[in-house]
Amino acid sequence: MAQYDSNLDNHSVEAQTQNSVDRLHNAVSQALSHPAEHLIEQAEQSRTHAEHAIQQAKDSLGDDSVEVAEDMLGEEVQRLEQAKKTLRS
């Protein structure tokens, strides 16, 4: 039974990590669609949260478990930078 419970915990950590990256994606999409300072700030907060979630998942599950989330995070960081450039121009 302990193995089963541990497996559920792993899935929960992975799901939470994926959810945080998904929320970042949504925040960045919003900032790109409607460039505004407050939306950029929200996306930055989501970025910080996603980075923290990924680090926690790495600490508890290992590097391999978050590889996809890290790739997605990298893409969203690039999109966020594009939103910042759009706001400045």
Secondary structure, 3 states (H helix, E strand, C coil): CHHHHHHHHHHHHHHHHHHHHHHHHHHHHHHHHCCCHHHHHHHHHHHHHHHHHHHHHHHHHCHHHHHHHHHHHHHHHHHHHHHHHHHHC
